[in-house]
């Protein structure tokens, strides 16, 4: 199927999903009733209607080939299934265990479509755990879970493209639930969970660590637990493959969109030229802000229990990553979209709903437009004489504004809540 046809179909699906979201928002009383009486049934129906049936339609009936990162994931899963050693026998930009985990469905069905279904099932498990965590706090939890199933970004990037970034929230969620159940002496447990996450998903999760170390009561104890797991794992990898295990860290050189650098680049280039082949330095500069802002938030909220602020700190870390890392791209919003919906968005407020929908539409539309017009780098303001470039650039600006709004609301939730409580 031609790529433009696929894009137009995506737009129609987005429109239908948006209408469904608006209807769901208007039926708060009904969903509150269902949450009390039939939550498992409604949740299961959401999975069947918005994940299982579309997956069957796309990959079994229409027989579409998986897109996005799935072909690369399948390559890694095949390598793992064949008994290969990660980084040495096959490429991977994920943590060492990731390829072996995604090879599980390939053992059952040797097809890339099996990985997409696996990603959908993982997302659903994380959504259920999120709902289970919030349902005692909010009568709108089931309504939010149903809205999530219809969010265009989640629908497209997980159901169609099989993105795994939602696993980050799944890992943070397990840590958060542990701190809720263990109000003290939680450092050993979350240290174990954190170390296993770093071995399972991506090294990117390390960005959350500095803020967490500010919040925990015994940071040295947590670090020692992590080291007890991480150092032997690193030592084993070095013994087997030398420094090839650093492959995920080296995957930071390509400049992507949308982020603050991609938006500001036309003005930056007026002052000095950016050499894309040596762009790692830009990401290191962005890393300072990615880590500093959540650490500052954690410091301001340090008198609160970690269970009260962990979701907000998680959101702040990954929003900052998308804002300040020049290699960040729109698909990364999947990492924190579920957390934002449950923790930050108030569906009673029109502005919140508008931003949520705008962020989802932009996440679907902007990357396609950017790739379709040959991934331009806006090194000069004169490029905007091209209407296509100007249109895509405006989409980037709107995306970045949405990120900034989420960061502002998250800051208010983490820091200002404490200020109001002590006033």
Secondary structure, DSSP 8 states (H G I E B T S, - for coil): --HHHHHHHHHHHHHHHHHHHHHHHTTHHHHHHHHHH-HHHHHHHHHIIIIIHHHHIIIIIS-----TTHHHHHHHHHHHHTT--BTTTB--SS-TTHHHHHTHHHHHS-SHHHHHHHHHHHHHHHHHHHHHHHTTT-TTHHHHHHHHHH-HHHIIIIIIT---THHHHHHHHHHHHHHHH-SSS-HHHHHHHHHHHHHHS-GGGGGGHHHHHHHSS-HHHHHHHHHHHHHHHHHHHHHHHGGGGGGGTTTT-S--SSSHHHHHHHHHHHH----GGGTHHHHHHHHHHHHHHHHHHHHHTTTS-HHHHHHHHHHHHHHHHHHH-TT--GGGGGGTHHHHHHHT--TTSHHHHHHHHHHHHHHHHHHHHHHHTT------GGGGGSHHHHHHHHHHHHHHHHHHHHHHHHHIIIIIHHHHHH-
